[in-house]
Amino acid sequence: MNVKDKIILVTGGANGIGRALCERFHADGAAKIYVADIDFENAERVAVSISGKAFRLDVSDEANCKLIIAEILNESGRIDFIASNAGIGGAQGSLEVENEVWQKIYEINVLSHVYLARAAFPSMIERGAGAFLITASAAGLLTHPLAAPYAATKHAAVALAENLAIEFAEKGIYVSCLCPQGVKTDLIMGGENNPNGFLTVDAISAEECADAVIKALEKETFLILPHPEVAEYIVKKAENRDRWLHSLRKIRAAVLNSKNI
Ligand SMILES: NC(=O)c1ccc[n+]([C@@H]2O[C@H](COP(=O)([O-])OP(=O)(O)OC[C@H]3O[C@@H](n4cnc5c(N)ncnc54)[C@H](O)[C@@H]3O)[C@@H](O)[C@H]2O)c1
């Protein structure tokens, strides 16, 4: 698959990885890019720069997702590719995190993909073609030693992507799953007590992440790993869970120590 002449929707397209995806898809000849984000101001800024169109969208609201998909179908007649990328880092911690916070991150990091796929897949199935990318995280394959809601919801996002890839391949829909480690965006760069701050060490740029997406789409691979070392970590985790948990405990302690929390 390539993005040339495609009608594309990118959620979370106002900033970070989503913005870089929009710009790269535009540079590679996409026909039209819809930039949807809860941050409408920046979505519009991105849309203007790539001759696209901005939508205000809260991906945790199913009615809102349905409406956007209907509007795109109405205007462009089809949607070739959705990068379901919007997501939040959420809270540090585990048991102390309030249920409402767990619920909110689940809605944004998991259910959003269900809502968008549910609304868009029927038209893709009718045409026998379409592509759907879920931005999960390396935390969905490995874990996040400081933020259980993020780790759990990103694992769920990977599982959902796998299920959709299994179920809808025969209907002509190509599903992929983007699992980066640190990418230099607000999600990891913001704030001193950011639980993702330790990921800045080996972080790549959002543009490098978008480049990895383009290369993977060309090969139609399911798992997109902008940090190739993540593939090695997956093997290590599978080989010996206890050894792996032990090293994650050490990483957690080191991060907490360095932050003096
Ligand atoms: N930055 C990283 O290191 C990293 C690593 C792995 C995975 N990810 C994932 O990449 C995706 C993009 O994150 P990013 O790093 O670009 O962060 P970011 O904060 O720069 O961008 C996230 C975007 O999602 C939007 N958004 C948040 N909640 C929304 C909602 N309810 N409805 C619509 N839009 C909403 C934000 O306004 C923002 O524009 C997320 O799913 C994130 O979990 C990021």
The ligand as a MOL file (V3000), in Angstrom:
LIG
                    3D

  0  0  0     0  0            999 V3000
M  V30 BEGIN CTAB
M  V30 COUNTS 44 48 0 0 0
M  V30 BEGIN ATOM
M  V30 1 N 5.4250 10.0330 21.9400 0
M  V30 2 C 5.7360 8.7850 22.2600 0
M  V30 3 O 6.8260 8.5190 22.7870 0
M  V30 4 C 4.7810 7.6610 21.9490 0
M  V30 5 C 5.2590 6.3480 22.0640 0
M  V30 6 C 4.3950 5.3060 21.7910 0
M  V30 7 C 3.0980 5.5510 21.3990 0
M  V30 8 N 2.6560 6.8360 21.3020 0 CHG=1
M  V30 9 C 1.2690 7.0400 20.8860 0
M  V30 10 O 1.2490 7.8670 19.7490 0
M  V30 11 C -0.0200 8.5160 19.6660 0
M  V30 12 C 0.2030 9.9820 19.4000 0
M  V30 13 O 0.8340 10.5430 20.5370 0
M  V30 14 P 1.9300 11.7040 20.4350 0
M  V30 15 O 3.1650 11.1910 21.0210 0
M  V30 16 O 1.9500 12.2720 19.0730 0 CHG=-1
M  V30 17 O 1.3350 12.7100 21.5100 0
M  V30 18 P 0.7350 14.1900 21.3450 0
M  V30 19 O 0.2250 14.5270 22.6840 0
M  V30 20 O 1.7430 15.0690 20.7030 0
M  V30 21 O -0.4600 13.9840 20.3070 0
M  V30 22 C -1.6520 13.3360 20.6680 0
M  V30 23 C -2.7850 14.0220 19.9450 0
M  V30 24 O -4.0100 13.3370 20.2810 0
M  V30 25 C -4.9940 14.3480 20.5390 0
M  V30 26 N -6.0340 13.8160 21.4210 0
M  V30 27 C -5.9360 13.5250 22.7370 0
M  V30 28 N -7.1140 13.1020 23.2040 0
M  V30 29 C -7.9840 13.1540 22.1530 0
M  V30 30 C -9.3550 12.8640 22.0060 0
M  V30 31 N -10.1020 12.4460 23.0390 0
M  V30 32 N -9.9140 13.0120 20.7830 0
M  V30 33 C -9.1820 13.4460 19.7280 0
M  V30 34 N -7.8830 13.7600 19.8130 0
M  V30 35 C -7.2900 13.6150 21.0180 0
M  V30 36 C -4.2230 15.4920 21.1880 0
M  V30 37 O -4.9370 16.7150 21.1130 0
M  V30 38 C -2.9420 15.4930 20.3540 0
M  V30 39 O -3.0570 16.2990 19.2110 0
M  V30 40 C -0.7430 8.2020 20.9770 0
M  V30 41 O -1.6640 7.1660 20.7680 0
M  V30 42 C 0.3810 7.7600 21.8900 0
M  V30 43 O -0.0560 6.9150 22.9200 0
M  V30 44 C 3.4700 7.8950 21.5570 0
M  V30 END ATOM
M  V30 BEGIN BOND
M  V30 1 1 1 2
M  V30 2 2 2 3
M  V30 3 1 2 4
M  V30 4 1 4 5
M  V30 5 2 4 44
M  V30 6 2 5 6
M  V30 7 1 6 7
M  V30 8 2 7 8
M  V30 9 1 8 9
M  V30 10 1 8 44
M  V30 11 1 9 10
M  V30 12 1 9 42
M  V30 13 1 10 11
M  V30 14 1 11 12
M  V30 15 1 11 40
M  V30 16 1 12 13
M  V30 17 1 13 14
M  V30 18 2 14 15
M  V30 19 1 14 16
M  V30 20 1 14 17
M  V30 21 1 17 18
M  V30 22 2 18 19
M  V30 23 1 18 20
M  V30 24 1 18 21
M  V30 25 1 21 22
M  V30 26 1 22 23
M  V30 27 1 23 24
M  V30 28 1 23 38
M  V30 29 1 24 25
M  V30 30 1 25 26
M  V30 31 1 25 36
M  V30 32 1 26 27
M  V30 33 1 26 35
M  V30 34 2 27 28
M  V30 35 1 28 29
M  V30 36 1 29 30
M  V30 37 2 29 35
M  V30 38 1 30 31
M  V30 39 2 30 32
M  V30 40 1 32 33
M  V30 41 2 33 34
M  V30 42 1 34 35
M  V30 43 1 36 37
M  V30 44 1 36 38
M  V30 45 1 38 39
M  V30 46 1 40 41
M  V30 47 1 40 42
M  V30 48 1 42 43
M  V30 END BOND
M  V30 END CTAB
M  END
